[in-house]
Amino acid sequence: MHWRHHPDAIGPGGADEGCFSGGALVDEDGTATLSYWMLWGSRGIGLAQSRGPEYDTWTKLEANPVIKSSEWGVTELEDAQGKPFYVGSADPSNIWKEDGRYYMLTGNLSVLDKLGRVPEAPEAEQGDRLYLFVSDDLRQWQYLHVFYQRRPEWTERSEDNMCPSFLPLPSSPEGGPPSGKHLLLFISHNRGCQYYVGTYRDLRFHPETHGRMSWVDNTYFAPEALVDPKGRQLMWAWLTDNPEGEKEQGWSGVYGLPRTLWLGEDGSLRMQTVQELESLRGPVRRWRAQILKGGQTKVLEGVDGLSCELELEIEVSEAQRCGLKVRAAADGEEETLLYYDRQAQELVFDATRSGGTGRRVVERAPLALGPDEVLKLRTFVDKSVVEIFANDRQAIGRRVYPRWAHSRGVALFAEGGAARFRRLAAWDLAPANPY
């Protein structure tokens, strides 16, 4: 929760004019290696290294680019018959080590733009894919093959695969031993953050399930992940819906809350916020269980709706929609709706009345509750950031920008029938302390 500010690790200079996203590896001797996309033009993939324990000073390798581009984000190679083909040299993944060799994935946006978007494009060039490279010394890299086979019923032909993260998936939110499955996190630029869960064997990934973390646009974007000493896989994502005037305000972008990810017993991805977030809680407020009839609203008095955490357990019963209003004005002129749609079986984030700027859209995430399953919602409001987690199976994170300072109310609501709110708890949130 508390972060120390270090000097910038890498930036323009040397063989590049800037750096786009990549990943990292800490080797057995403590040397950390960053992978990144070198800017601009036909540069390629670069690496930078640092020795711990502070990791304040980084050196770009003289061998950069270790994977050379022949044009923006694309590398031209030849097959055994001398026929040219193209692979991506953009947005490298984290590096992993296997049997003493190093492996890294590269993204395909530029290859898709070059070959896959025209109507007559071959299916092998459409949609998302990744390219696997191997090295014995981190300086010379050899292309191996396409890492997985895309399934058109899961992703659209317009979607790329960039900002990839490939790590083993634990079997519980507390970490522990790996589950035997791997998680591939990535984005498509047009649809935002998504993932595959599957089996990794013989240097190929075999996706078994696909899911999204963004549905209506790309606000939840550019995931980064790591495995911590407990064995947890932790991820962060960039919430891209920034207000205008970033240069004048002196900052750009914000991360969503850290999530811990694990494999459910049914083989699907599970997610929740990390336990460390509870260290920011102030004194708890609780309310008695209560039933709201369709059309009823109950304001939760005394909650600082500018920065708070809320926990609800709801028996959906007859309600067609039930949940929360946050960043709400008393007159209803501004409000953000977070609720469950029983008929559609969806978790919904409605930002159409959230303020005067930002992306005022309705985002819907699939969430099918069992016949007697209680809806368990955990919601965080931190000024412009609102995130809601449901039953360890689904989550939505977005930005909202109310115009009025008094738009900080929190209320329960039910529509289309009665719902029983059987657990209600709220905490004001203390600030984190960067240093």
ZIJOFEN-V315404 format. One record per residue. RES is the residue in three letters. SS is DSSP state (2 for helix, 1 for strand, 0 for the rest). BURIAL is 1 if it has 16 or more other C-alpha atoms within 10 Angstrom, else 0. Layout:
# ZIJOFEN-V315404
((RES	SS	BURIAL) (RES	SS	BURIAL))
This chain:
# ZIJOFEN-V315404
((MET	0	0) (HIS	0	0) (TRP	0	0) (ARG	0	0) (HIS	0	0) (HIS	0	0) (PRO	0	0) (ASP	0	0) (ALA	0	0) (ILE	0	1) (GLY	0	0) (PRO	0	0) (GLY	1	0) (GLY	0	0) (ALA	0	1) (ASP	1	1) (GLU	0	0) (GLY	1	0) (CYS	1	1) (PHE	1	1) (SER	0	1) (GLY	0	1) (GLY	0	1) (ALA	1	1) (LEU	1	1) (VAL	1	1) (ASP	0	0) (GLU	0	0) (ASP	0	0) (GLY	0	0) (THR	1	0) (ALA	1	1) (THR	1	1) (LEU	1	1) (SER	1	1) (TYR	1	1) (TRP	1	1) (MET	1	1) (LEU	1	1) (TRP	0	0) (GLY	0	0) (SER	0	1) (ARG	0	1) (GLY	1	1) (ILE	1	1) (GLY	1	1) (LEU	1	1) (ALA	1	1) (GLN	1	1) (SER	1	1) (ARG	1	1) (GLY	0	0) (PRO	0	0) (GLU	0	0) (TYR	0	0) (ASP	0	0) (THR	0	0) (TRP	0	1) (THR	1	0) (LYS	1	1) (LEU	0	1) (GLU	0	0) (ALA	0	0) (ASN	0	1) (PRO	0	1) (VAL	0	1) (ILE	1	1) (LYS	1	1) (SER	0	1) (SER	0	1) (GLU	1	1) (TRP	0	1) (GLY	0	1) (VAL	1	1) (THR	1	1) (GLU	1	0) (LEU	1	0) (GLU	1	0) (ASP	0	0) (ALA	0	0) (GLN	0	0) (GLY	0	0) (LYS	0	0) (PRO	1	0) (PHE	1	0) (TYR	1	1) (VAL	1	1) (GLY	1	1) (SER	0	1) (ALA	0	1) (ASP	0	1) (PRO	0	1) (SER	0	1) (ASN	0	1) (ILE	0	1) (TRP	1	1) (LYS	1	1) (GLU	1	0) (ASP	0	0) (GLY	0	0) (ARG	1	0) (TYR	1	1) (TYR	1	1) (MET	1	1) (LEU	1	1) (THR	1	1) (GLY	0	1) (ASN	0	1) (LEU	2	1) (SER	2	1) (VAL	2	1) (LEU	2	1) (ASP	2	1) (LYS	2	0) (LEU	2	0) (GLY	2	1) (ARG	0	1) (VAL	0	0) (PRO	0	0) (GLU	0	0) (ALA	0	0) (PRO	0	0) (GLU	2	0) (ALA	2	0) (GLU	2	1) (GLN	0	1) (GLY	0	1) (ASP	0	1) (ARG	0	1) (LEU	0	1) (TYR	1	1) (LEU	1	1) (PHE	1	1) (VAL	1	1) (SER	1	1) (ASP	0	0) (ASP	0	0) (LEU	0	1) (ARG	0	0) (GLN	0	0) (TRP	1	1) (GLN	1	0) (TYR	1	1) (LEU	1	0) (HIS	1	0) (VAL	1	1) (PHE	0	1) (TYR	0	1) (GLN	0	0) (ARG	0	1) (ARG	0	0) (PRO	0	0) (GLU	0	0) (TRP	0	0) (THR	0	1) (GLU	0	0) (ARG	0	1) (SER	0	1) (GLU	0	1) (ASP	0	1) (ASN	0	1) (MET	1	1) (CYS	1	1) (PRO	1	1) (SER	1	1) (PHE	1	1) (LEU	1	1) (PRO	1	1) (LEU	1	1) (PRO	1	1) (SER	0	1) (SER	0	1) (PRO	0	1) (GLU	0	1) (GLY	0	1) (GLY	0	0) (PRO	0	0) (PRO	1	1) (SER	1	1) (GLY	1	0) (LYS	1	1) (HIS	1	1) (LEU	1	1) (LEU	1	1) (LEU	1	1) (PHE	1	1) (ILE	1	1) (SER	1	1) (HIS	0	1) (ASN	0	0) (ARG	0	1) (GLY	1	1) (CYS	1	1) (GLN	1	1) (TYR	1	1) (TYR	1	1) (VAL	1	1) (GLY	1	1) (THR	1	0) (TYR	1	1) (ARG	1	0) (ASP	0	0) (LEU	0	0) (ARG	1	0) (PHE	1	1) (HIS	1	1) (PRO	1	1) (GLU	1	0) (THR	1	0) (HIS	1	1) (GLY	1	1) (ARG	1	1) (MET	0	1) (SER	0	1) (TRP	0	1) (VAL	0	0) (ASP	0	1) (ASN	0	1) (THR	0	1) (TYR	1	1) (PHE	1	1) (ALA	1	1) (PRO	1	1) (GLU	1	1) (ALA	1	1) (LEU	1	1) (VAL	1	1) (ASP	0	0) (PRO	0	0) (LYS	0	0) (GLY	0	1) (ARG	0	1) (GLN	1	1) (LEU	1	1) (MET	1	1) (TRP	1	1) (ALA	1	1) (TRP	1	1) (LEU	1	1) (THR	0	1) (ASP	0	1) (ASN	0	1) (PRO	0	0) (GLU	0	0) (GLY	0	0) (GLU	2	0) (LYS	2	0) (GLU	2	0) (GLN	2	0) (GLY	0	0) (TRP	0	0) (SER	0	0) (GLY	0	0) (VAL	1	0) (TYR	1	1) (GLY	0	1) (LEU	0	1) (PRO	0	1) (ARG	1	1) (THR	1	1) (LEU	1	1) (TRP	1	1) (LEU	1	1) (GLY	0	1) (GLU	0	0) (ASP	0	0) (GLY	0	0) (SER	0	1) (LEU	1	1) (ARG	1	1) (MET	1	1) (GLN	1	1) (THR	1	1) (VAL	0	1) (GLN	2	0) (GLU	2	0) (LEU	2	0) (GLU	2	0) (SER	2	0) (LEU	2	0) (ARG	1	0) (GLY	1	0) (PRO	1	0) (VAL	1	0) (ARG	1	0) (ARG	1	0) (TRP	1	0) (ARG	0	0) (ALA	0	0) (GLN	1	0) (ILE	1	0) (LEU	1	1) (LYS	0	1) (GLY	0	1) (GLY	0	0) (GLN	0	0) (THR	1	1) (LYS	1	0) (VAL	1	0) (LEU	0	1) (GLU	0	0) (GLY	0	0) (VAL	0	1) (ASP	0	1) (GLY	0	1) (LEU	0	1) (SER	1	1) (CYS	1	1) (GLU	1	1) (LEU	1	1) (GLU	1	1) (LEU	1	1) (GLU	1	1) (ILE	1	1) (GLU	1	1) (VAL	0	1) (SER	0	0) (GLU	0	1) (ALA	0	1) (GLN	0	1) (ARG	1	1) (CYS	1	1) (GLY	1	1) (LEU	1	1) (LYS	1	1) (VAL	1	1) (ARG	1	1) (ALA	1	1) (ALA	0	1) (ALA	0	0) (ASP	0	0) (GLY	0	0) (GLU	0	0) (GLU	0	1) (GLU	0	1) (THR	1	1) (LEU	1	1) (LEU	1	1) (TYR	1	1) (TYR	1	1) (ASP	1	1) (ARG	0	1) (GLN	0	0) (ALA	0	0) (GLN	0	0) (GLU	1	1) (LEU	1	1) (VAL	1	1) (PHE	1	1) (ASP	1	1) (ALA	0	1) (THR	0	1) (ARG	0	1) (SER	0	1) (GLY	0	1) (GLY	0	0) (THR	0	0) (GLY	0	1) (ARG	0	1) (ARG	0	1) (VAL	0	0) (VAL	1	1) (GLU	1	1) (ARG	1	1) (ALA	1	1) (PRO	1	1) (LEU	0	1) (ALA	0	1) (LEU	0	0) (GLY	0	0) (PRO	0	0) (ASP	0	0) (GLU	0	0) (VAL	0	1) (LEU	1	1) (LYS	1	1) (LEU	1	1) (ARG	1	1) (THR	1	1) (PHE	1	1) (VAL	1	1) (ASP	1	1) (LYS	0	1) (SER	0	1) (VAL	1	1) (VAL	1	1) (GLU	1	1) (ILE	1	1) (PHE	1	1) (ALA	1	1) (ASN	0	1) (ASP	0	1) (ARG	0	1) (GLN	1	1) (ALA	1	1) (ILE	1	1) (GLY	1	1) (ARG	1	1) (ARG	1	1) (VAL	0	1) (TYR	0	1) (PRO	0	1) (ARG	0	0) (TRP	0	0) (ALA	0	0) (HIS	0	0) (SER	0	1) (ARG	0	1) (GLY	1	1) (VAL	1	1) (ALA	1	1) (LEU	1	1) (PHE	1	1) (ALA	1	1) (GLU	1	1) (GLY	0	0) (GLY	0	1) (ALA	0	1) (ALA	1	1) (ARG	1	1) (PHE	1	1) (ARG	1	0) (ARG	1	1) (LEU	1	1) (ALA	1	1) (ALA	1	1) (TRP	1	1) (ASP	1	1) (LEU	1	1) (ALA	0	0) (PRO	0	0) (ALA	0	0) (ASN	0	0) (PRO	0	0) (TYR	0	0))
